[in-house]
Amino acid sequence: MHHRGTHRSNYPAISGTVVDASGRAVQGARVALVPMGLFDPSGARFVHVESAADGSFRFAGVAAGRYGVTATARGHTAAWVT
């Protein structure tokens, strides 16, 4: 999977679209917002959302900082974006 996303420091949100290798939207992907430097192998402290029918996702109210975004979905290779 690939991720096309945006992060603007003057807006408290991170959003994007989960797409497959051919550019088609991936519905129902589990998308996690991961603070950089946080070690949590269980993933319990990450914020998760599910991608919509058009592959879109949004994390609102994001505190300032550095984050990575990971997306996983059945039948697709996981993606990690920083």
VOLUM-880592 format. One line per 2 residues: number of its first residue (from 1); their letters; for each residue x, y, z of C-alpha. Coordinates in steps of 0.001 Angstrom, whole numbers, plus 524288, in hexadecimal, padded with zeros to 5 digits. Layout:
NUM) A) X/Y/Z  ...
END
This chain:
1) MH) 80000/80000/80000  80402/80DE7/7FDD6
3) HR) 7FFEE/819E5/80550  7FD65/82743/7FFBA
5) GT) 7FBD4/830CB/80AE1  7FD29/83E7C/80FA8
7) HR) 8015C/84495/81C4A  800D6/8533A/81E19
9) SN) 80682/858AC/82A90  7FC15/86355/82B6F
11) YP) 7F0F8/85951/82B7E  7EF3B/84F9F/836B2
13) AI) 7ECB9/843E5/82DE3  7F392/8399D/825D9
15) SG) 7EBF4/833F5/81A88  7EE5C/82C2A/80E4D
17) TV) 7E9F1/82138/80586  7EDD9/812EB/805D7
19) VD) 7EFA2/80D85/7F81F  7F4FA/800E0/7F299
21) AS) 8008C/7FFC2/7E946  7F7C6/802CF/7DDA6
23) GR) 7F20A/80EF0/7E41D  7E4CF/80935/7E7EB
25) AV) 7DF0A/80D1D/7F506  7DFFD/80330/8000B
27) QG) 7D3BD/80309/80871  7D47D/7FE26/81668
29) AR) 7E32E/7FF62/81834  7E775/800BD/82660
31) VA) 7EF16/80D72/826CD  7F755/810B2/832BF
33) LV) 7FD3B/81DB7/836BC  80A38/81AD4/83D44
35) PM) 811D5/8254A/844C6  82011/8246F/84090
37) GL) 8289E/81EE2/84B5A  81D7E/817CF/8523B
39) FD) 820D8/80987/85455  81450/801BD/8560B
41) PS) 8150E/7F465/84F6E  806ED/7F184/85314
43) GA) 8020F/7FDBF/84C15  7F8AC/80038/85752
45) RF) 7FD01/80E60/858EC  7FB79/811D8/84A8D
47) VH) 7EF6A/818C5/84557  7E82F/8108B/83B23
49) VE) 7DDE8/813A6/830E2  7D839/80BEA/82593
51) SA) 7D8F0/810D7/8179F  7CC03/8145F/8111A
53) AD) 7C68D/80ED1/80465  7CED5/81892/7FCAE
55) GS) 7DB00/814E7/80499  7DB11/821B0/80C12
57) FR) 7DE95/822FA/81A65  7E020/82E40/823E6
59) FA) 7E62A/83019/83142  7E0B6/83CA6/83752
61) GV) 7E614/84441/842C8  7F41B/83FD8/840F6
63) AA) 7FDF8/845DC/84A54  80A30/84BE7/8448E
65) GR) 814FD/84207/84266  81AB6/83818/83910
67) YG) 81242/82C93/8351E  81261/820C7/82C65
69) VT) 8064E/81AD5/82645  804C9/80C64/823C0
71) AT) 7F9EE/805AC/81C2F  7F697/7F745/81BEF
73) AR) 7EBD3/7F00A/814BB  7E921/7E1D3/811AF
75) GH) 7EEE2/7DDF9/804A0  7F81A/7E999/80406
77) TA) 80609/7EC68/80828  806FA/7F585/813DD
79) AW) 80BD1/8035C/811A0  81357/80CB2/81A77
81) VT) 81485/81B4B/817BA  81B96/825A5/81FB9
END
